[in-house]
């Protein structure tokens, strides 16, 4: 993934964090939306973008910690294969085309994962802010908060689907690349190819022993 793509991804995540932090600060200080304290001028725009980027880094790490156990539950259980992280590294090293697809899947998954928390926090912080300020009638504010919770649920569902798709993509890509490497060794001639076949076989045997030991 390029630096520009990574920056855009973290900025999207950080933008959501900046919204619910804004509502929390406004609720604590009792300030309406139109207060000049929260207006972003063109001069301060670069600083604002830098701040949301930092928010994105922090929130992405928090979400990784919160969702890591759940992500392991939906992981494919394949005791005869290397760990998923090792297979992913193998793909990234061997194929630029599949590397782009893997990075794209991972980026979408991270964004949806972060926005599960973003939509939930925006819903709560907005409702608390509105209770203190009274900007919207309580019925309208409740409806908007429920819509945001619904979007959080949708993001969670999509994250689960993307995680499964990402893992399936790694599985099939690894099998394809591994078979191709074996085919190259078998089709070639010479001791170097024979050595490579033995090395690959030994690596799989070591993985089997480790998994049996677990």
C-alpha positions, 0 to 999 in steps of 0.5 A: 500500500502506498503512503498516499493510500495509507494516509487517506485511509487513516484520514477517513478513520480519523475524521469520524473520531474528530466528529464524536470528539467534537460533540463530546467537547461541545457537550462538556463546554455547553457550546452550540455547533455554530460556535466559532471555536469549532470552525475550521478556517482555510489557514488552519486546514492543514493543521486540522488534516494533520490532527485527524490523521493522528486521530486515525492512527490512534483509533485504528490501533484501539479498534485493532485491540478491541476486535482482535479476539473476535477476528481470531474467532472468524479465522479459518481453522486449517491446522495443516497450513502455516499461520494466516500471517505467514501465508499473507507474507508469502503472497506479498513477497511472490505476487505484486498483483495479488499483493494489491488485492490483499492490501485493498481487502485489508484497507476496506476491512480496517475502515469498516472496523473503525467506523463501527466504533465511530458511528457508535460514539457519534450516536452517543456523543450527539445524543448527550450534546443535544440533551444539554444544548436542546438543538433538536427535539428529543424525538428527532435526536433519538431518531438520529441516534438510532440511525447512527447505531443502525449504521454502526451495525451495518459496518460491523456486519460488513466488517465480518464479511470482509474479514472472511473474504480477506481470509478466503482470498489469502487461502486461495492465493497462497494455494495457487502461488505455492502450487506454482512454486512447486510446479516450477521446481518440478518442471526445472532440472538440476540439483538447485530445483531439487533442493528447493522442493526439499526445502518447501517440503521440510517447511511444511513438515515443520509446520505440521509438527508445530500444529500437532504439538499445539 
